[in-house]
């Protein structure tokens, strides 16, 4: 377990080390709760938003990686938390990059995608609440799906257009990122997306087999 020493200022203020602020995604004006248990131990948590990272998302895969490296006990517990937090931060970066790409005209509406259009489904005139946009990465993800896998995609997009909040939340520090699952054969797939509520906008960032998405996210961090 890492230990960080902080000094209390003349007016009671403390400064959290940069490593902790980055690890938990803390920004200026965030509020922290200090909780003291019966043994006098102090625990710190955010009061205004959760930094709980990724819930159980990829937890089994992270644990398998750590066990393969001989990490057990406290080592396993601490490294599991750290890796979850790092993956959480990666999701936020993906969301930020995806939104920037959308603003720069580098995204495409899901129904205008050539691969989806090849299924012969015309859904351009629907009266959906949200607009689902695909990043360049997602266009590639769709292009490599097999026909039987691709058939599941239209129902996923229709579901997102009506209620993007009805699926599992992936807790990045800043953005509202979620995932929806679908199954094709024996494989379970994930569609990762972020909701930008003020614009009724959904930007899909990744589509693929669960383990493959995990491996792609891992490449963006140093484990």
N, C-alpha and C positions, 0 to 999 in steps of 0.2 A: 504494500500500500504506500502510495506517495504521500509525503508530508510536506506541507508548505507553511513557512513562517511569515506572518504578517505583523506589522507594528500598528498600534493604535495611536492615532494622532491626538493632538491637544484637545480637539473637540469631539473625540470619540470615533472619528472616521478611520476606516481601514481601506487599503488598496489591495485588491486581488491581483495575484501575479498574472502576467499576460498569458501564460500557458493555460491557466484555469479559465480565463475569459474566452479564449479561443475554443477550448475543449467543450465548454457548455454553451457556446454561441451567445454569450452575454454582450449586450450593447449598452450605451449610455442611457440612463433613466430607467433601466430595469430595476425592479424591486426584489429584494431577497428576504426570505423568512429565516430567522435563526431559531432552531428548535433544540431545546435542552431536555435530555431524558433524565430518568431518576438517578442515573449514575454520574451525572454531570457532563456527559458527552454532548457536544454541540454538532448539530447537523444543519447544513445550509441547503435551501431550496428556493426556487424562484416563486414569487407570489403571483405574478401576473400571467405567466405562460409556462407551460410545461417544457422541460428539457428532457423528458423521458424519451430516450432514443430508440426509435424503431420498434418499440414493444418487443414482440417475439419474432419480428421479421428477420429471417436469416439466422436466428439464434442457433439452431441446430448445426448449420453449416459453419458458423464461426467456432462453435465448440469443437466440432470435428477437426478443424484446422489447428486449434490450440492443443488438443489432445495429441495430434500427430507430431507436434513439436515438443511433447513431454510436459506441457503446462498443466498443472493440477492445483487443487486447493485454492489458497488465496491468489496465487498467480493466475489461475483460470478465471476466478471471479473478477479480479481487477482488469485483466486484459479483455475479458468479454465486454465489460462496460466501456472501456476505452475504444474498442473496435466498433461497438454500436454507435458511439458518439461520432466517431470519424465518418462512418457511413452516413449518418444523419446529416452531417455537414456537407458531404458530397451531394446528397439529394438536394440540398438547398442551392448549391452551386449549379446543378443541372437545371433547376427551376429558374434561377436567375438568367442563365445563358439562354434557355428556351424562350423566356419572355422577351429578352433583348432581340433574339432572332426574329420573333414574331413581329415586334415593332419595326424591325428593319425589312419586313416583307419577305423573310426567309422561312415562312411556314405555309402550309397548304391546308385547306379545309378537308376534313376526313373524307367527305363524299366526293371530292374532286380528285382524290388520289387515284392514279391509273390502276393500281393493283386492286383496290376496292371496287372501282368502276367495272373491272373485268368480270365481276360476279353478276353484273346485270341488274343491280339494285339502284333505283333512282330515288333518292331521298332528299334531293336539293330543296324541294318546296315544302318540307315539313315545317311545322310551327313549333320548333323546339325552343326551350328557354335558354339553353346554353349553346355556344358555338364551340365545336371541338376541332382544334387545330393540331396538325402533325408537324413535328420538327423533321429536319433532313434525316436525322438518325432513325426516326420512326418509319420514314418512307423506305429506308433500307431494310429495317426490321420486317416490314410487311412483305417486301419483295422476296425475301428468302423463306417465307412461310410456305409450307406445303398446302395443296388445295384444300384438304380436309381441315387443316388448321385455320386457314383463311376464312372458311365458311362461318366460323364462330364470331368473326370480327364485327360484322354489321350489327348484330344484336348487342354487342358490348358498346359500340358507339351510340346506338339509340338509347341505351340505358343511361349513359353518361349525359346525354343531351337533356334528359328529363330530371335526373337526380344524382349529381356527382358526389353528394355528401353521404349517400347510403352505403358506402363501402369503407374498407379498413383504412384508417388514418395512419400515415407514416410520419412520425413526429420529428421533422426537421425543426431547427430552432425558429425559423422565420416564416416559411411558406406552408400553405395548406396543400400538402402532397398526400395522395391516396394511391391505393392499388385496387384493381378489380381482377378477379381470377376467372379463367375458363379452362376447361379440360378438353383435350383432343386425344383419343386413344388412352394410353397410360401416362401421358405427359400432362403436367399442370403448368399453365402459362400465366404470366403476370402482365398487366397493362398498368404502367406507372404514369400518373398524371398529376398536374397541379391546377388548382382552381384559383382564378383571379376574379373574385366575386364582383368588384365594382364594374367590371366590363362584361360580366356573364360569359367569361372566357375560360375554356379548358385547354391546356396545352399538354399533349401526350409526349412524354420524354423517352420512354423505353417500352418495348414489347418483346417478349421472349419467354423461354423456359426459365423457371425460377432460378435454378443453379447457374445458368448462363448469365443472367442478370447480376447475380451475386459476384461472379468472377469478373464481370465488366466493371462493377463498382469498386472492387478490390484494386484494380489497376490504377485507380485515381487517388489512392491513399498509400501511405507507407506503413505496412504492418510489420 
